[in-house]
Amino acid sequence: MPAVSPLVLALGDPAGIGPDVTLAAFLRRRAAGGATGGTAAVPAFIVAGDPAALAARADLLGLDVPLVETTPEGAVAHFANALPVLPAGPAFTGRPGRPDASSAACVEASLEAALGLVTAGRAAALVTNPLAKSVMYEAGFPFPGHTEWLADRAAAPGRPAPHPVMMIWSEQLAVVPATIHVPYAEVPGLLTVDLLVETGRIVARDMARRFGIARPRLAFCGLNPHAGEEGTLGSEDEAIVRPAVEALKREGILATGPLPADTMFHPEARARYDVAVGMYHDQVLIPAKTLAFHDGVNVTLGLPFIRTSPDHGTAFDIAGTGRADPSSLIAALRLARRLADAERAMTETPVPALARA
């Protein structure tokens, strides 16, 4: 195994912009030059998927991207001159911009191959390009998305799957929604003290272990306007959020809340915490994407390996047009490398903290 293992990138839905941003990210790396380790503009990665799909997309986009079929052990050496690819799964038979259930087998095979490299220690971290949930569901995919599939695969034999936590991270702001892709009407019934406590524990642990913030500060949003106005605008904040925050404090975790969400995201407020924990998806993803739309990163906490992803979808409408922006994928690759290097160095030297959100 090389001194610095590459990242592995799952191709995502090949009918979407996954191939476009993958090729563009490699070209950004090649133009930048320099080392292929953690200090590179784009760190070395190997793509798991159909090489022919990447070659066809490069031709369509008019991009000069040499491809080399290789293993992770050879990827770092090749990366300066060619995009390393580990062939995985069936050939892609669809067309860019045309979502098709036949793509699902390509997506799942790429994920299986990429995850296998990470769990075997042959790749430093997993980065996933976006998939289309509707396409996967049509093909019988039984999980809500990437995250739940990865948690299921990460379960030890005879043990329940770990509890995955989605964090959207950027240099400006890090946020965690306690509930994710569910209708807003269902959120109050899904919120429990146990859910918030478990989420807070995972966030605090992984921010310390992987982000190098020894005692991360967690700020919990209230569910209701003005954090419930002491119960006059809803009972959930006093009955659920506050007891969860107090329980985390008793465990030594620096938690505050419930706080009014409408005053939590201006610069002075953001300086007082490291992660904002929201009660529902849009409550915290709207400010996160407003501040860092092009370079936000989806990080899955709570897994036994590092996984990041660009903070956007398949964008079928612009696939194969040359309009896809690789910035979020590049940010995901950079953060995955940074976290992998920090975890690797944990037993050797103190881990420097990342910039506070």
Secondary structure, DSSP 8 states (H G I E B T S, - for coil): --SS--EEEE---TTTTHHHHHHHHHHHHHHH-S-SSTTSSS--EEEEE-HHHHHHHHHHHT----EEE--HHHHHHHTTTSEEEEE-SS---SBTTB--TTHHHHHHHHHHHHHHHHHTTSSS-EEE----HHHHHHTT--SSSHHHHHHHHH--TTS-----EEEEE-SS-EEEESS-SS-GGGHHHH--HHHHHHHHHHHHHHHHHTT--SS-EEEEE-SSGGGGTTTTT-SHIIIIIHHHHHHHHHTT-EEEEEE-GGGSSSHHHHTT-SEEEESSHHHHHHHHHHH-TTT-EEEEESSSS-EEEESS---GGGTTTT----HHHHHHHHHHHHHHHHHHHTTTS--------
